[in-house]
Amino acid sequence: MKKIFVELKKLDKITYKIIGYGFVFSTIIALIAVSILLLYIFSGTSIFYHIGLALIKSSFYIGTQFIICGIIVDSIKKTYS
């Protein structure tokens, strides 16, 4: 975990900006998923539960992928520059 934080501090400005936008996008999807899950709690329709659960899983996956792929792309750019 410590290595990930060290790598995040050494990122290129453009890569850091892309990771930031990806994280914001992931957060927006998570907030939509939470609102759909709240709709499930108040209405009791099971389709809302499945849609909300799929969206929250997707948002966590997308956020993780932006961070990991950003670190990898930045290390590749630094290697071949």
Distance bins in CASP14 RR format, pairs under 12 A and 6 or more apart:
PFRMAT RR
TARGET T0000
AUTHOR 0000-0000-0000
RMODE 2
METHOD distances of the structure
MODEL  1
1 7 0 0 0 0 0 1 0 0 0 0 0
1 8 0 0 0 0 0 1 0 0 0 0 0
1 67 0 0 0 0 0 1 0 0 0 0 0
2 8 0 0 0 0 0 1 0 0 0 0 0
2 9 0 0 0 0 0 1 0 0 0 0 0
3 9 0 0 0 0 0 1 0 0 0 0 0
3 10 0 0 0 0 0 1 0 0 0 0 0
3 71 0 0 0 0 1 0 0 0 0 0 0
3 75 0 0 0 0 0 1 0 0 0 0 0
4 10 0 0 0 0 0 1 0 0 0 0 0
4 11 0 0 0 0 0 1 0 0 0 0 0
4 19 0 0 0 0 0 1 0 0 0 0 0
4 64 0 0 0 0 0 1 0 0 0 0 0
4 67 1 0 0 1 0 0 0 0 0 0 0
4 68 0 0 0 0 1 0 0 0 0 0 0
4 70 0 0 0 0 0 1 0 0 0 0 0
4 71 1 0 0 1 0 0 0 0 0 0 0
4 72 0 0 0 0 0 1 0 0 0 0 0
5 11 0 0 0 0 0 1 0 0 0 0 0
5 67 0 0 0 0 0 1 0 0 0 0 0
5 71 0 0 0 0 0 1 0 0 0 0 0
6 71 0 0 0 0 0 1 0 0 0 0 0
7 15 0 0 0 0 0 1 0 0 0 0 0
7 16 0 0 0 0 0 1 0 0 0 0 0
7 19 0 0 0 0 0 1 0 0 0 0 0
7 67 0 0 0 0 1 0 0 0 0 0 0
7 68 0 0 0 0 0 1 0 0 0 0 0
7 70 0 0 0 0 1 0 0 0 0 0 0
7 71 1 0 1 0 0 0 0 0 0 0 0
7 72 0 0 0 0 1 0 0 0 0 0 0
7 73 0 0 0 0 0 1 0 0 0 0 0
7 74 1 0 0 1 0 0 0 0 0 0 0
7 75 1 0 0 1 0 0 0 0 0 0 0
7 78 0 0 0 0 0 1 0 0 0 0 0
8 15 0 0 0 0 1 0 0 0 0 0 0
8 16 1 0 0 1 0 0 0 0 0 0 0
8 19 1 0 0 1 0 0 0 0 0 0 0
8 20 0 0 0 0 0 1 0 0 0 0 0
8 23 0 0 0 0 0 1 0 0 0 0 0
8 66 0 0 0 0 0 1 0 0 0 0 0
8 67 1 0 0 1 0 0 0 0 0 0 0
8 68 0 0 0 0 0 1 0 0 0 0 0
8 70 0 0 0 0 1 0 0 0 0 0 0
8 71 1 0 0 1 0 0 0 0 0 0 0
8 74 0 0 0 0 1 0 0 0 0 0 0
8 75 0 0 0 0 0 1 0 0 0 0 0
9 16 0 0 0 0 1 0 0 0 0 0 0
9 71 0 0 0 0 0 1 0 0 0 0 0
9 74 0 0 0 0 0 1 0 0 0 0 0
10 16 0 0 0 0 1 0 0 0 0 0 0
10 70 0 0 0 0 0 1 0 0 0 0 0
10 71 0 0 0 0 1 0 0 0 0 0 0
10 74 1 0 0 1 0 0 0 0 0 0 0
10 75 0 0 0 0 1 0 0 0 0 0 0
10 77 0 0 0 0 0 1 0 0 0 0 0
10 78 0 0 0 0 1 0 0 0 0 0 0
11 17 0 0 0 0 1 0 0 0 0 0 0
11 18 0 0 0 0 1 0 0 0 0 0 0
11 19 1 0 0 1 0 0 0 0 0 0 0
11 20 0 0 0 0 0 1 0 0 0 0 0
11 66 0 0 0 0 0 1 0 0 0 0 0
11 67 0 0 0 0 0 1 0 0 0 0 0
11 69 0 0 0 0 0 1 0 0 0 0 0
11 70 1 0 0 1 0 0 0 0 0 0 0
11 71 1 0 0 1 0 0 0 0 0 0 0
11 72 0 0 0 0 0 1 0 0 0 0 0
11 73 0 0 0 0 1 0 0 0 0 0 0
11 74 1 0 1 0 0 0 0 0 0 0 0
11 75 0 0 0 0 1 0 0 0 0 0 0
11 77 0 0 0 0 1 0 0 0 0 0 0
11 78 0 0 0 0 1 0 0 0 0 0 0
12 18 0 0 0 0 1 0 0 0 0 0 0
12 19 0 0 0 0 0 1 0 0 0 0 0
12 70 0 0 0 0 1 0 0 0 0 0 0
12 71 0 0 0 0 0 1 0 0 0 0 0
12 73 0 0 0 0 1 0 0 0 0 0 0
12 74 1 0 1 0 0 0 0 0 0 0 0
12 75 0 0 0 0 0 1 0 0 0 0 0
12 76 0 0 0 0 0 1 0 0 0 0 0
12 77 1 0 0 1 0 0 0 0 0 0 0
12 78 1 0 0 1 0 0 0 0 0 0 0
12 81 0 0 0 0 1 0 0 0 0 0 0
13 19 0 0 0 0 0 1 0 0 0 0 0
13 20 0 0 0 0 0 1 0 0 0 0 0
13 74 0 0 0 0 0 1 0 0 0 0 0
13 77 0 0 0 0 0 1 0 0 0 0 0
14 20 0 0 0 0 0 1 0 0 0 0 0
14 21 0 0 0 0 0 1 0 0 0 0 0
14 70 0 0 0 0 0 1 0 0 0 0 0
14 73 0 0 0 0 0 1 0 0 0 0 0
14 74 0 0 0 0 1 0 0 0 0 0 0
14 77 0 0 0 0 1 0 0 0 0 0 0
15 21 0 0 0 0 0 1 0 0 0 0 0
15 22 0 0 0 0 0 1 0 0 0 0 0
15 66 0 0 0 0 0 1 0 0 0 0 0
15 67 0 0 0 0 0 1 0 0 0 0 0
15 69 0 0 0 0 1 0 0 0 0 0 0
15 70 1 0 1 0 0 0 0 0 0 0 0
15 71 0 0 0 0 1 0 0 0 0 0 0
15 72 0 0 0 0 1 0 0 0 0 0 0
15 73 1 0 0 1 0 0 0 0 0 0 0
15 74 1 0 1 0 0 0 0 0 0 0 0
15 75 0 0 0 0 1 0 0 0 0 0 0
15 76 0 0 0 0 0 1 0 0 0 0 0
15 77 1 0 0 1 0 0 0 0 0 0 0
15 78 0 0 0 0 1 0 0 0 0 0 0
16 22 0 0 0 0 0 1 0 0 0 0 0
16 23 0 0 0 0 0 1 0 0 0 0 0
16 66 0 0 0 0 0 1 0 0 0 0 0
16 67 0 0 0 0 0 1 0 0 0 0 0
16 70 0 0 0 0 1 0 0 0 0 0 0
16 71 0 0 0 0 0 1 0 0 0 0 0
16 73 0 0 0 0 0 1 0 0 0 0 0
16 74 0 0 0 0 1 0 0 0 0 0 0
17 23 0 0 0 0 0 1 0 0 0 0 0
17 24 0 0 0 0 0 1 0 0 0 0 0
17 66 0 0 0 0 0 1 0 0 0 0 0
17 70 0 0 0 0 0 1 0 0 0 0 0
17 74 0 0 0 0 0 1 0 0 0 0 0
18 24 0 0 0 0 0 1 0 0 0 0 0
18 25 0 0 0 0 0 1 0 0 0 0 0
18 63 0 0 0 0 0 1 0 0 0 0 0
18 65 0 0 0 0 0 1 0 0 0 0 0
18 66 1 0 0 1 0 0 0 0 0 0 0
18 67 0 0 0 0 0 1 0 0 0 0 0
18 69 0 0 0 0 1 0 0 0 0 0 0
18 70 1 0 0 1 0 0 0 0 0 0 0
18 71 0 0 0 0 0 1 0 0 0 0 0
18 73 0 0 0 0 1 0 0 0 0 0 0
18 74 0 0 0 0 1 0 0 0 0 0 0
18 77 0 0 0 0 0 1 0 0 0 0 0
19 25 0 0 0 0 0 1 0 0 0 0 0
19 26 0 0 0 0 0 1 0 0 0 0 0
19 62 0 0 0 0 0 1 0 0 0 0 0
19 63 0 0 0 0 1 0 0 0 0 0 0
19 64 0 0 0 0 0 1 0 0 0 0 0
19 65 0 0 0 0 0 1 0 0 0 0 0
19 66 1 0 1 0 0 0 0 0 0 0 0
19 67 1 0 0 1 0 0 0 0 0 0 0
19 68 0 0 0 0 1 0 0 0 0 0 0
19 69 0 0 0 0 1 0 0 0 0 0 0
19 70 1 0 1 0 0 0 0 0 0 0 0
19 71 0 0 0 0 1 0 0 0 0 0 0
19 72 0 0 0 0 0 1 0 0 0 0 0
19 73 0 0 0 0 1 0 0 0 0 0 0
19 74 0 0 0 0 1 0 0 0 0 0 0
20 26 0 0 0 0 1 0 0 0 0 0 0
20 27 0 0 0 0 1 0 0 0 0 0 0
20 63 0 0 0 0 1 0 0 0 0 0 0
20 66 1 0 0 1 0 0 0 0 0 0 0
20 67 0 0 0 0 1 0 0 0 0 0 0
20 70 0 0 0 0 1 0 0 0 0 0 0
21 27 0 0 0 0 0 1 0 0 0 0 0
21 28 0 0 0 0 0 1 0 0 0 0 0
21 62 0 0 0 0 0 1 0 0 0 0 0
21 63 0 0 0 0 0 1 0 0 0 0 0
21 66 0 0 0 0 1 0 0 0 0 0 0
21 70 0 0 0 0 0 1 0 0 0 0 0
22 28 0 0 0 0 1 0 0 0 0 0 0
22 29 0 0 0 0 1 0 0 0 0 0 0
22 30 0 0 0 0 0 1 0 0 0 0 0
22 59 0 0 0 0 0 1 0 0 0 0 0
22 62 1 0 0 1 0 0 0 0 0 0 0
22 63 1 0 0 1 0 0 0 0 0 0 0
22 64 0 0 0 0 0 1 0 0 0 0 0
22 65 0 0 0 0 1 0 0 0 0 0 0
22 66 1 0 1 0 0 0 0 0 0 0 0
22 67 0 0 0 0 1 0 0 0 0 0 0
22 69 0 0 0 0 0 1 0 0 0 0 0
22 70 0 0 0 0 1 0 0 0 0 0 0
23 29 0 0 0 0 0 1 0 0 0 0 0
23 30 0 0 0 0 0 1 0 0 0 0 0
23 59 0 0 0 0 0 1 0 0 0 0 0
23 60 0 0 0 0 0 1 0 0 0 0 0
23 62 0 0 0 0 1 0 0 0 0 0 0
23 63 1 0 1 0 0 0 0 0 0 0 0
23 64 0 0 0 0 1 0 0 0 0 0 0
23 65 0 0 0 0 0 1 0 0 0 0 0
23 66 1 0 0 1 0 0 0 0 0 0 0
23 67 1 0 0 1 0 0 0 0 0 0 0
23 70 0 0 0 0 0 1 0 0 0 0 0
24 30 0 0 0 0 0 1 0 0 0 0 0
24 31 0 0 0 0 0 1 0 0 0 0 0
24 59 0 0 0 0 0 1 0 0 0 0 0
24 62 0 0 0 0 0 1 0 0 0 0 0
24 63 0 0 0 0 1 0 0 0 0 0 0
24 66 0 0 0 0 1 0 0 0 0 0 0
25 31 0 0 0 0 0 1 0 0 0 0 0
25 32 0 0 0 0 0 1 0 0 0 0 0
25 58 0 0 0 0 0 1 0 0 0 0 0
25 59 0 0 0 0 1 0 0 0 0 0 0
25 62 1 0 0 1 0 0 0 0 0 0 0
25 63 0 0 0 0 1 0 0 0 0 0 0
25 65 0 0 0 0 0 1 0 0 0 0 0
25 66 1 0 0 1 0 0 0 0 0 0 0
26 32 0 0 0 0 0 1 0 0 0 0 0
26 33 0 0 0 0 0 1 0 0 0 0 0
26 55 0 0 0 0 0 1 0 0 0 0 0
26 56 0 0 0 0 0 1 0 0 0 0 0
26 57 0 0 0 0 0 1 0 0 0 0 0
26 58 0 0 0 0 1 0 0 0 0 0 0
26 59 1 0 1 0 0 0 0 0 0 0 0
26 60 1 0 0 1 0 0 0 0 0 0 0
26 61 0 0 0 0 1 0 0 0 0 0 0
26 62 1 0 1 0 0 0 0 0 0 0 0
26 63 1 1 0 0 0 0 0 0 0 0 0
26 64 0 0 0 0 1 0 0 0 0 0 0
26 65 0 0 0 0 1 0 0 0 0 0 0
26 66 1 0 0 1 0 0 0 0 0 0 0
26 67 0 0 0 0 1 0 0 0 0 0 0
27 33 0 0 0 0 0 1 0 0 0 0 0
27 34 0 0 0 0 0 1 0 0 0 0 0
27 56 0 0 0 0 0 1 0 0 0 0 0
27 59 1 0 0 1 0 0 0 0 0 0 0
27 60 0 0 0 0 0 1 0 0 0 0 0
27 62 0 0 0 0 1 0 0 0 0 0 0
27 63 0 0 0 0 1 0 0 0 0 0 0
27 66 0 0 0 0 0 1 0 0 0 0 0
28 34 0 0 0 0 0 1 0 0 0 0 0
28 35 0 0 0 0 0 1 0 0 0 0 0
28 55 0 0 0 0 0 1 0 0 0 0 0
28 58 0 0 0 0 0 1 0 0 0 0 0
28 59 0 0 0 0 1 0 0 0 0 0 0
28 62 0 0 0 0 0 1 0 0 0 0 0
28 63 0 0 0 0 0 1 0 0 0 0 0
29 35 0 0 0 0 0 1 0 0 0 0 0
29 36 0 0 0 0 0 1 0 0 0 0 0
29 51 0 0 0 0 0 1 0 0 0 0 0
29 52 0 0 0 0 0 1 0 0 0 0 0
29 54 0 0 0 0 0 1 0 0 0 0 0
29 55 1 0 1 0 0 0 0 0 0 0 0
29 56 0 0 0 0 1 0 0 0 0 0 0
29 57 0 0 0 0 0 1 0 0 0 0 0
29 58 1 0 0 1 0 0 0 0 0 0 0
29 59 1 1 0 0 0 0 0 0 0 0 0
29 60 0 0 0 0 1 0 0 0 0 0 0
29 61 0 0 0 0 1 0 0 0 0 0 0
29 62 1 0 0 1 0 0 0 0 0 0 0
29 63 0 0 0 0 1 0 0 0 0 0 0
29 66 0 0 0 0 0 1 0 0 0 0 0
30 36 0 0 0 0 0 1 0 0 0 0 0
30 37 0 0 0 0 0 1 0 0 0 0 0
30 52 0 0 0 0 1 0 0 0 0 0 0
30 53 0 0 0 0 0 1 0 0 0 0 0
30 55 1 0 0 1 0 0 0 0 0 0 0
30 56 1 0 0 1 0 0 0 0 0 0 0
30 57 0 0 0 0 1 0 0 0 0 0 0
30 58 0 0 0 0 1 0 0 0 0 0 0
30 59 1 0 1 0 0 0 0 0 0 0 0
30 60 1 0 0 1 0 0 0 0 0 0 0
30 61 0 0 0 0 0 1 0 0 0 0 0
30 62 0 0 0 0 1 0 0 0 0 0 0
30 63 0 0 0 0 1 0 0 0 0 0 0
31 37 0 0 0 0 0 1 0 0 0 0 0
31 38 0 0 0 0 0 1 0 0 0 0 0
31 52 0 0 0 0 0 1 0 0 0 0 0
31 55 0 0 0 0 1 0 0 0 0 0 0
31 56 0 0 0 0 1 0 0 0 0 0 0
31 59 0 0 0 0 1 0 0 0 0 0 0
32 38 0 0 0 0 0 1 0 0 0 0 0
32 39 0 0 0 0 0 1 0 0 0 0 0
32 48 0 0 0 0 0 1 0 0 0 0 0
32 51 0 0 0 0 1 0 0 0 0 0 0
32 52 0 0 0 0 1 0 0 0 0 0 0
32 54 0 0 0 0 0 1 0 0 0 0 0
32 55 1 0 0 1 0 0 0 0 0 0 0
32 56 0 0 0 0 1 0 0 0 0 0 0
32 58 0 0 0 0 0 1 0 0 0 0 0
32 59 0 0 0 0 1 0 0 0 0 0 0
33 39 0 0 0 0 0 1 0 0 0 0 0
33 40 0 0 0 0 0 1 0 0 0 0 0
33 48 0 0 0 0 0 1 0 0 0 0 0
33 49 0 0 0 0 0 1 0 0 0 0 0
33 50 0 0 0 0 0 1 0 0 0 0 0
33 51 0 0 0 0 1 0 0 0 0 0 0
33 52 1 0 1 0 0 0 0 0 0 0 0
33 53 1 0 0 1 0 0 0 0 0 0 0
33 54 0 0 0 0 1 0 0 0 0 0 0
33 55 1 1 0 0 0 0 0 0 0 0 0
33 56 1 0 1 0 0 0 0 0 0 0 0
33 57 0 0 0 0 1 0 0 0 0 0 0
33 58 1 0 0 1 0 0 0 0 0 0 0
33 59 1 0 0 1 0 0 0 0 0 0 0
33 60 0 0 0 0 1 0 0 0 0 0 0
33 61 0 0 0 0 0 1 0 0 0 0 0
33 62 0 0 0 0 0 1 0 0 0 0 0
34 40 0 0 0 0 0 1 0 0 0 0 0
34 41 0 0 0 0 0 1 0 0 0 0 0
34 48 0 0 0 0 0 1 0 0 0 0 0
34 51 0 0 0 0 0 1 0 0 0 0 0
34 52 0 0 0 0 1 0 0 0 0 0 0
34 53 0 0 0 0 0 1 0 0 0 0 0
34 55 0 0 0 0 1 0 0 0 0 0 0
34 56 1 0 0 1 0 0 0 0 0 0 0
34 59 0 0 0 0 1 0 0 0 0 0 0
35 41 0 0 0 0 0 1 0 0 0 0 0
35 42 0 0 0 0 0 1 0 0 0 0 0
35 48 0 0 0 0 1 0 0 0 0 0 0
35 51 0 0 0 0 0 1 0 0 0 0 0
35 52 0 0 0 0 1 0 0 0 0 0 0
35 55 0 0 0 0 1 0 0 0 0 0 0
35 56 0 0 0 0 0 1 0 0 0 0 0
36 42 0 0 0 0 0 1 0 0 0 0 0
36 43 0 0 0 0 0 1 0 0 0 0 0
36 44 0 0 0 0 0 1 0 0 0 0 0
36 45 0 0 0 0 0 1 0 0 0 0 0
36 47 0 0 0 0 1 0 0 0 0 0 0
36 48 1 0 1 0 0 0 0 0 0 0 0
36 49 0 0 0 0 1 0 0 0 0 0 0
36 50 0 0 0 0 1 0 0 0 0 0 0
36 51 1 0 1 0 0 0 0 0 0 0 0
36 52 1 0 1 0 0 0 0 0 0 0 0
36 53 0 0 0 0 1 0 0 0 0 0 0
36 54 0 0 0 0 1 0 0 0 0 0 0
36 55 1 0 0 1 0 0 0 0 0 0 0
36 56 0 0 0 0 1 0 0 0 0 0 0
36 59 0 0 0 0 0 1 0 0 0 0 0
37 43 0 0 0 0 0 1 0 0 0 0 0
37 44 0 0 0 0 0 1 0 0 0 0 0
37 45 0 0 0 0 0 1 0 0 0 0 0
37 46 0 0 0 0 0 1 0 0 0 0 0
37 47 0 0 0 0 0 1 0 0 0 0 0
37 48 1 0 0 1 0 0 0 0 0 0 0
37 49 1 0 0 1 0 0 0 0 0 0 0
37 50 0 0 0 0 0 1 0 0 0 0 0
37 51 0 0 0 0 1 0 0 0 0 0 0
37 52 1 0 1 0 0 0 0 0 0 0 0
37 53 1 0 0 1 0 0 0 0 0 0 0
37 54 0 0 0 0 0 1 0 0 0 0 0
37 55 0 0 0 0 1 0 0 0 0 0 0
37 56 1 0 0 1 0 0 0 0 0 0 0
37 57 0 0 0 0 0 1 0 0 0 0 0
37 59 0 0 0 0 0 1 0 0 0 0 0
38 44 0 0 0 0 0 1 0 0 0 0 0
38 48 0 0 0 0 1 0 0 0 0 0 0
38 49 0 0 0 0 0 1 0 0 0 0 0
38 52 0 0 0 0 1 0 0 0 0 0 0
38 56 0 0 0 0 0 1 0 0 0 0 0
39 45 0 0 0 0 1 0 0 0 0 0 0
39 46 0 0 0 0 0 1 0 0 0 0 0
39 47 0 0 0 0 0 1 0 0 0 0 0
39 48 1 0 1 0 0 0 0 0 0 0 0
39 49 0 0 0 0 1 0 0 0 0 0 0
39 51 0 0 0 0 1 0 0 0 0 0 0
39 52 0 0 0 0 1 0 0 0 0 0 0
39 55 0 0 0 0 0 1 0 0 0 0 0
40 46 1 0 0 1 0 0 0 0 0 0 0
40 47 0 0 0 0 1 0 0 0 0 0 0
40 48 1 1 0 0 0 0 0 0 0 0 0
40 49 1 0 1 0 0 0 0 0 0 0 0
40 50 0 0 0 0 1 0 0 0 0 0 0
40 51 0 0 0 0 1 0 0 0 0 0 0
40 52 1 0 0 1 0 0 0 0 0 0 0
40 53 0 0 0 0 1 0 0 0 0 0 0
40 55 0 0 0 0 0 1 0 0 0 0 0
40 56 0 0 0 0 0 1 0 0 0 0 0
41 48 0 0 0 0 1 0 0 0 0 0 0
41 49 0 0 0 0 1 0 0 0 0 0 0
41 52 0 0 0 0 0 1 0 0 0 0 0
42 48 0 0 0 0 1 0 0 0 0 0 0
42 49 0 0 0 0 0 1 0 0 0 0 0
43 49 0 0 0 0 1 0 0 0 0 0 0
44 50 0 0 0 0 0 1 0 0 0 0 0
45 51 0 0 0 0 1 0 0 0 0 0 0
45 52 0 0 0 0 0 1 0 0 0 0 0
46 52 0 0 0 0 0 1 0 0 0 0 0
46 53 0 0 0 0 0 1 0 0 0 0 0
47 53 0 0 0 0 0 1 0 0 0 0 0
47 54 0 0 0 0 0 1 0 0 0 0 0
48 54 0 0 0 0 0 1 0 0 0 0 0
48 55 0 0 0 0 0 1 0 0 0 0 0
49 55 0 0 0 0 0 1 0 0 0 0 0
49 56 0 0 0 0 0 1 0 0 0 0 0
50 56 0 0 0 0 0 1 0 0 0 0 0
50 57 0 0 0 0 0 1 0 0 0 0 0
51 57 0 0 0 0 0 1 0 0 0 0 0
51 58 0 0 0 0 0 1 0 0 0 0 0
52 58 0 0 0 0 1 0 0 0 0 0 0
52 59 0 0 0 0 1 0 0 0 0 0 0
53 59 0 0 0 0 0 1 0 0 0 0 0
53 60 0 0 0 0 0 1 0 0 0 0 0
54 60 0 0 0 0 0 1 0 0 0 0 0
54 61 0 0 0 0 0 1 0 0 0 0 0
55 61 0 0 0 0 0 1 0 0 0 0 0
55 62 0 0 0 0 0 1 0 0 0 0 0
56 62 0 0 0 0 0 1 0 0 0 0 0
56 63 0 0 0 0 0 1 0 0 0 0 0
57 63 0 0 0 0 0 1 0 0 0 0 0
57 64 0 0 0 0 0 1 0 0 0 0 0
58 64 0 0 0 0 0 1 0 0 0 0 0
58 65 0 0 0 0 0 1 0 0 0 0 0
59 65 0 0 0 0 0 1 0 0 0 0 0
59 66 0 0 0 0 0 1 0 0 0 0 0
60 66 0 0 0 0 0 1 0 0 0 0 0
60 67 0 0 0 0 0 1 0 0 0 0 0
61 67 0 0 0 0 0 1 0 0 0 0 0
61 68 0 0 0 0 0 1 0 0 0 0 0
61 69 0 0 0 0 0 1 0 0 0 0 0
62 68 0 0 0 0 0 1 0 0 0 0 0
62 69 0 0 0 0 0 1 0 0 0 0 0
63 69 0 0 0 0 1 0 0 0 0 0 0
63 70 0 0 0 0 0 1 0 0 0 0 0
64 70 0 0 0 0 0 1 0 0 0 0 0
64 71 0 0 0 0 0 1 0 0 0 0 0
65 71 0 0 0 0 0 1 0 0 0 0 0
65 72 0 0 0 0 0 1 0 0 0 0 0
65 73 0 0 0 0 0 1 0 0 0 0 0
66 72 0 0 0 0 0 1 0 0 0 0 0
66 73 0 0 0 0 0 1 0 0 0 0 0
67 73 0 0 0 0 0 1 0 0 0 0 0
67 74 0 0 0 0 0 1 0 0 0 0 0
68 74 0 0 0 0 0 1 0 0 0 0 0
68 75 0 0 0 0 0 1 0 0 0 0 0
69 75 0 0 0 0 0 1 0 0 0 0 0
69 76 0 0 0 0 0 1 0 0 0 0 0
70 76 0 0 0 0 1 0 0 0 0 0 0
70 77 0 0 0 0 1 0 0 0 0 0 0
70 78 0 0 0 0 0 1 0 0 0 0 0
71 77 0 0 0 0 0 1 0 0 0 0 0
71 78 0 0 0 0 0 1 0 0 0 0 0
72 78 0 0 0 0 0 1 0 0 0 0 0
72 79 0 0 0 0 0 1 0 0 0 0 0
73 79 0 0 0 0 0 1 0 0 0 0 0
73 80 0 0 0 0 0 1 0 0 0 0 0
74 80 0 0 0 0 0 1 0 0 0 0 0
74 81 0 0 0 0 0 1 0 0 0 0 0
75 81 0 0 0 0 0 1 0 0 0 0 0
END
